[in-house]
Amino acid sequence: MIVFESAAKKSVAVPLSDSSGHQKGFNKNGFSSALAKSMVLASLWVVQPDAYADNMDSPYLKLGKIDTFYDRKDNGDFQVNSFLWSPVFKGGYGIIAPENGGQDTHYFGGYVRPLLTHPELGDAFLGAQEVLVGDSSQTEVQGEYRLPSGLGFGGGFVDREFSDQDIQFARVSYKNQWQGIRYILSTQWQNFQGQDYPGGYVALYNTELMASWGSDGEQWRSSFGYVMPDHGQLLRPALEVLYIDNTIGKVDGSKDLMISGSLGFRNGFLSHEARLGRAMGPTGMEFTNPVAHLTPTFNRRLNTWELGELVDFRYINKALPNGRREETLEAVVFPGQLVGHDSLLSSIFVGGGMTSPNPGENGVSGLLGYAGRIKHVGSNLRLQHDFDRDDTSLYFGLIYWL
């Protein structure tokens, strides 16, 4: 599975078991592991009184969600992922368990926004992530404070045990608005494998269009987004194009293109707010959609059938350093919505996909599933069968909207 939300090649270029670059000295792993766990517990404690008081207008919970899924992959691995997503806290835990004798991968982390109810003091957030595979760990910590004027200062580090691919970074940014156009300007410094890189990003967007471009020295990324204004219409197209070039730095990586779209956008993944994290990258430190250097992470990419209504699609093209190319195309249709049904039938989707290569050969697959919501509970179930490999995979997700 390609995770574009954290597509920095630095996170996967060297195996965790590589002991050639074991770093000595200050134990950031223990510190940030405890910090991540403490943030999860403390933030859950903060929101708990409001939850039990049934106060859904609380600024700490409003428009938040509890999201969990189970995914049984074609290769025999399965993954369980759960997280809490709220205006003041975003964090969770997951595990990838291989059924072919490999080691389990545990990952957890969280981001807090302590000044949410005190905008006169500015804005701030602190985040920490941890990935554990056997006896090896990877840790990331980042944080930022932003003045009420829009000027922000932030930075962080990534520490990889048994690897020399540690990262330190810092940035200065400015957010504001001019005649309905919001903009973000940032300049930054990053140190990777002992080498300093300058960089920066720019993003411009209004209610309909968004564009961004920039580089952190090891990769450059650009994005384009379009969302039709909401006038209560059923047909509301939305589109995102994200391109990441990981070949410009010290470590050669892939060139990744992802195009996602829907004919019936409502909210979520394709919104400008959610796009900011992917647009600004892991050093951009966007609380609305926090992106990490480490993979995997609790912050999941929505599935194709969750992008919107009517018709949803996603295309991924990954050009690898060895000259090979991986492509994935997936599209789903909600037949009941297309003919105007407002019943259980409107939550049923059908679709197809194609993956090339697919362990030795191209894979053509069919999809059938359900994606619906009853009051505060949303659920989705997908069965996908690969006809070339004669293999079936199962995905089940459950969301409780706060």
C-alpha positions, -999 to 999 in steps of 0.1 A, spaced: 0 0 0 14 34 -10 11 60 17 13 94 0 4 113 32 39 106 44 58 99 12 92 112 23 116 87 9 139 92 39 115 71 60 120 39 40 154 42 22 173 21 47 159 -10 64 153 -8 102 177 -37 107 207 -18 92 231 -14 122 258 4 103 247 38 116 236 32 152 236 66 169 250 70 204 243 97 230 210 113 241 182 88 241 155 106 222 136 73 216 127 68 252 118 105 257 95 108 227 79 74 231 68 84 266 58 118 253 36 102 226 19 79 250 14 107 275 -1 129 249 -26 102 239 -37 96 275 -37 133 285 -57 144 255 -83 116 259 -86 127 296 -92 163 285 -121 155 261 -136 128 283 -157 150 305 -174 167 276 -181 133 260 -199 119 290 -218 152 295 -232 146 260 -221 181 250 -215 178 213 -211 216 209 -178 214 228 -149 230 209 -128 200 219 -151 175 202 -173 192 176 -169 177 141 -145 151 155 -146 113 150 -134 80 163 -122 59 134 -112 23 133 -106 -3 105 -96 -38 98 -79 -46 65 -70 -81 54 -45 -76 25 -40 -97 -6 -5 -108 5 -17 -124 37 -10 -95 61 -37 -78 81 -38 -43 97 -59 -28 125 -58 9 130 -77 32 154 -76 69 162 -94 99 177 -96 129 154 -108 161 171 -101 199 170 -77 196 199 -62 162 195 -54 138 167 -38 105 176 -40 67 176 -25 33 174 -22 5 149 -5 -28 141 5 -46 109 7 -83 115 22 -105 87 10 -140 84 41 -152 66 64 -152 96 76 -116 96 78 -93 125 48 -72 137 49 -35 132 34 -13 160 29 24 155 13 51 176 14 88 182 -6 120 185 -8 158 180 -22 182 205 -34 218 200 -34 234 235 -44 270 225 -75 261 206 -99 280 229 -75 310 234 -68 324 199 -57 357 215 -26 338 226 -19 325 191 -18 289 180 5 260 189 7 222 185 31 194 196 33 160 180 52 128 185 52 95 165 68 61 172 72 30 149 84 -3 165 95 -33 145 110 -60 167 138 -45 187 142 -15 164 124 18 168 119 51 149 108 83 167 96 117 155 89 148 174 77 182 160 61 213 172 52 249 162 40 281 178 21 307 157 16 343 167 -19 359 163 -4 379 134 2 347 114 40 344 119 50 309 130 81 292 143 86 254 145 109 225 141 115 188 150 136 158 147 135 121 135 156 95 153 160 61 137 177 34 157 203 13 139 203 38 110 221 70 101 191 86 85 183 109 114 167 143 106 166 177 123 146 206 108 133 241 116 111 265 98 96 300 98 63 305 81 36 331 76 -1 326 70 -26 353 60 -54 363 36 -56 389 9 -90 396 -9 -104 361 -4 -71 344 -12 -54 325 16 -17 320 14 12 303 33 48 312 28 75 292 46 113 289 46 131 261 63 164 243 72 168 206 73 198 184 82 198 149 68 227 125 71 250 153 82 242 175 52 222 208 55 194 216 30 176 249 26 140 248 14 105 263 16 69 261 4 42 283 -9 5 276 -10 -24 297 -25 -61 288 -22 -96 302 -22 -129 285 -19 -125 267 -52 -89 263 -62 -56 255 -45 -20 252 -57 12 246 -38 49 240 -46 81 237 -26 111 216 -15 127 205 17 160 196 -1 154 159 -3 122 160 -22 100 186 -39 63 184 -41 35 202 -59 -3 199 -57 -34 212 -74 -69 210 -60 -104 220 -72 -137 219 -52 -169 231 -67 -187 255 -44 -215 240 -23 -250 252 -34 -268 221 -21 -265 203 -54 -260 165 -57 -234 169 -84 -203 186 -69 -170 176 -85 -137 177 -67 -102 168 -78 -67 166 -64 -34 161 -82 -3 155 -60 32 150 -74 63 142 -53 98 139 -67 122 121 -43 151 121 -67 166 155 -60 185 148 -27 212 127 -13 191 95 -12 175 85 -45 138 77 -43 107 74 -64 86 98 -83 50 96 -71 18 108 -88 -16 105 -72 -49 118 -87 -81 115 -67 -115 127 -75 -152 125 -69 -184 137 -86 -203 140 -53 -179 157 -29 -192 164 6 -163 169 30 -130 153 41 -100 141 21 -105 164 -10 -111 196 10 -85 223 10 -81 220 47 -72 183 46 -50 189 15 -27 213 33 -8 185 51 -1 167 19 7 199 1 33 212 26 49 178 34 62 164 67 81 195 76 50 217 70 35 208 104 -2 213 95 -25 203 124 -55 199 102 -39 169 85 -6 162 102 19 144 79 49 126 94 83 115 81 76 80 95 55 53 80 31 37 88 11 62 108 -24 63 123 -33 91 100 -49 71 72 -57 80 36 -93 77 28 -103 48 6 -115 55 -29 -152 48 -20 -149 73 9 -139 103 -13 -175 113 -20 -207 101 -36 -220 92 -71 -186 83 -86 -151 82 -70 -117 73 -85 -80 73 -77 -49 68 -99 -14 62 -86 18 61 -106 50 53 -88 83 55 -108 110 35 -89 147 43 -89 154 10 -106 135 21 -137 104 0 -129 69 15 -126 40 6 -104 5 18 -114 -29 14 -96 -63 25 -109 -95 22 -88 -130 35 -95 -163 29 -78 -199 39 -87 -229 42 -64 -257 30 -88 -286 39 -64 -274 75 -61 -271 79 -99 -308 70 -104 -320 90 -74 -327 63 -48 -327 74 -12 -325 41 6 -301 13 15 -294 9 -22 -278 43 -24 -251 31 0 -241 2 -22 -211 7 -45 -195 -14 -73 -163 -9 -91 -131 -22 -105 -94 -18 -102 -61 -26 -120 -27 -30 -105 5 -33 -126 26 -52 -118 8 -74 -93 35 -98 -79 45 -111 -113 15 -101 -135 -10 -74 -139 -40 -77 -116 -76 -69 -126 -100 -69 -97 -137 -62 -90 -151 -44 -59 -184 -46 -41 -193 -29 -9 -214 -7 14 -206 28 26 -233 45 46 -241 65 78 -269 61 103 -271 91 127 -236 93 143 -223 60 131 -207 55 97 -195 21 84 -181 7 52 -174 -28 40 -155 -38 8 -149 -72 -8 -123 -71 -36 -114 -101 -57 -83 -102 -79 -93 -123 -109 -57 -128 -121 -45 -141 -88 -78 -156 -77 -74 -138 -43 -100 -120 -22 -94 -93 3 -117 -78 30 -119 -43 45 -142 -31 73 -142 4 87 -163 20 115 -165 57 123 -184 74 152 -189 110 145 -187 133 176 
